[in-house]
Amino acid sequence: MKKLEPVSNRLVTLDIGYSLNYTLIIAHIHPVVYFKTNVEYTSDHAKGMIPMAENQRVRITKKMLKDCLVRLLSNESIHKISVREICDGAQINRTTFYKYYGSQYDLLEDMENDVLTLINNYLHTDYSIDDYTQQLIKVLDFINENIDLCRVLLNNSVDPDFPEKLIYLPSIQQIISRNLPDKYSEDEMAYVFDFIINGGFSVIKKWLNKNNRESPERIAALLNITIVKLFPEY
């Protein structure tokens, strides 16, 4: 069990990227960027619906199912993976599986939401650019520690929409739009935002697919330096 640093006076408890036991509400996006979003992530335990011991068993069961699906996705398309395969690999009976998920696609979506929630929480916006670099290092550390999961999700081999869900996270939009200079019009801002976010994503994707990867600190510094050189006012 890995404990992350408190964010906004919340303690986030994480089982290697899977069991997120907290409530996060995002409610305001900079008017320049593309959309407004209200997202609420709530665990059953946070609402007091189930006892701690039972909640722990649920987390372990779900993690076993997710770990198995990641292994299967390394070799097969999600469309060719059956619930039976997942349950056999995880040694979980199908009755238990269907207690939490309706299909393998629901399980995949839960995995995606875990990653998006964690990264969105890391990249909260009450930080200067130097502090943002530290938050980016945490995200890259997470990718590095969960490389199989992140390769499956970010290489477009499972859900082609996931990379877009990631790069248009509200926190990422806020950070970029709040730090870009006011000289850009709304239309120009859209172009600059896409340039920064898609370029950064390409660098991270190239990095995660390398066997001999540079350290997260080095990649975070490279991204920061590049953006500052391209946009001195940033």
N, C-alpha and C positions, 0 to 999 in steps of 0.2 A: 504494500500500500504506500503510495507516494503522496506526500502532502505538499501542495503548492503554497506560495506566499499569499497572504490575505489580499484581496482586492476589494476595495470599497467596503472594508470591514466584514467581508464574507470569507470564510475558510472553505477552500475548495478541496475536496478529497477525491482522489483519482486512482483507479486501478489501471495504470498504464493506458490511459486514453479511452477507457471504456465506461467506467461507472462514475458519472458526474452527479454529485449529490448536493445540488444547490439550486437557487432560483435566480435567474438573470432576466431583467426586463430592459429592452432597448426601445426608446420611444422617440428620439428626435434625430433626424438626419439633416445635414446642411442643405439648404434649399437649392444650391447649385447642382448637386448631384442628382442621380436619376430617379430615386423613389424614396418614399417614406415607409418605414417598416415598424411594426410592433411585433416583437418576438418574445414569447415567454417560455422558458424552460423550467419545468418543475418536476421534482421527483416525488414518488408516492410517500417516501419517508418524510420529505420536507412538509408535506401536508398532513402528516400524522396518521396516514391511512393504514399503515401496516407496522408491526413491531420491528425493532432493529434486527433481531436474529433472523426473522423471515426475509427482511430486506437484504441482508447480507447473502442469504442463500439465493435470492433472485439475482443479485449482481454477479455472483459466481456462475450461476447457470447461464446467464446471458453472455458473460465473457467467454465461456467455453464454446457456446454456439458461434460467437463472432470470430474467435480464433480459428475455429474449424472452417468457417466460410472464407476467411482470408487465405488459408492454405489451399482451399479448392479453387479460389479465383485466380491463383497463380498459374493454373493450368487449364481452366475451363471458363467459358462464358457463364454469366449468371443465368442465362436462359437455358443452359444445359444442366444446371445443378438442381437436384431435387431436394425437397425437405428430408426425404429418407436418407440421402447421402450425408446431409449436414448432421442429422441426429445420430447416424451410425458413427460418423467421425468424432463427434463430441461425446458419444456415449450418453446421450440424453434421449428419453423416449419421446415419441411424436406428440403424445398427449400434453407433455410439459411444453414442448415447442409451441403448440397451438394455444397454449394458455397466454403466451406473450406476443406471438406473431401470427399473422394470417397466411404468410407465404415467405419464401426466401427473399422476395423483394422488400418486404417490410423489415426484415432483419438487416438487409443492406442499407435501407434508409435510416435505420436506427444507428448503424455504424457511422454513416455520413454525418448525421446530426451530432453525434458525440464529438467528432473532429471539428465541425464548424463551431459548435458551442465553445469548445476549449480555446480554439484560436481566436474567436471573437472576444473571449474573456481576457486573453493575454493582451490583445491590442486595444485595450481601453484607452481613451483619448486624453486623459488628464496628465499628459507628459510632454516635456520638451523633446526636440529631435534626438538629443543624446539619450534620454530615457527610452524613447521609442526604439532606438537601436538595441537596447537591452531587452525590450519586449520581443523584438524580432529574433534575437538570439534564443530566447526561450522557445519560440515557435519552431525554429530550426532544430533545436535540441529535441523537441518532441518528434519532429519528422525523422531525425536521425535514430532515435530510440525505437521508433515504430515504423521502420523503413519498409517492411513488407506491406503493411496496411496502406501507407501513404503512396507507395508505388502503384498499388492496385487502384487506388482512388484517383490519383493525379495523372495517370498515363492514359486516360480516356478509354481504358480497356473494359471498364465495367459500366459506369454511368457517364455518358459523354457530357451530361449537364453539370456534373459535380465541379469541374474546374471553374465554371462560371459562377456557381453558387459561392465558391470560395473567394474568388477575386472581387466579387461585388458584396462582400460582407459589409454591413453598416459601419463597423469600426474602421475598416480599411478606407472606405469612402470618406469618413469623417477626418481621419488623420491627414489624408492627402489634400482634401479640399480646404481644411483649416490652415494648412501650411503653405499652400500656393499663394503667390502674390495676387493682389487685387487687380493688377493690370489686365488680367485675362477677362474677356467677356464670357457669358454663360456658354456660348457655342465653343469658344476656344478652350474653356475649362474641360469640356467633355472630351475633346481631342487629347489634351495634355494628360488628363486622368487615364485614358485608355493607353497612352504611350507608356506612362510610368508603371501602371499595374500589370499590363501584359508583358512588358519587358522584364519586370521583376519576377513575374511568374515563370517566364521562360528560363531565367537564370536558376531559380530554385528547382525547377523540373530537371534541368540538365544536371544540376548538382546531385539530386537525390538518386539519379540513375547511374552515377559513377560508383565503381567499386572502391576506389581509393579517394574518398571524399575529403575535401578540405574541412577544416573545423567550422562549426556554425559561426564562431566569432569572426572568422576571416570572410565568410560570405556576407554576413551582416554588414561588416565594414566596407566591403566592396560595393554593395548596393547603396549604402549611405553616401560614400564618396562620389559615386557616379551620379546620383541624383543631385547632390550639391554642386557638382561641376556643371551639369547641364542646366540647372536652375539655381543660380547663385543666390537668388532671393529666398529660396526655400528654407 
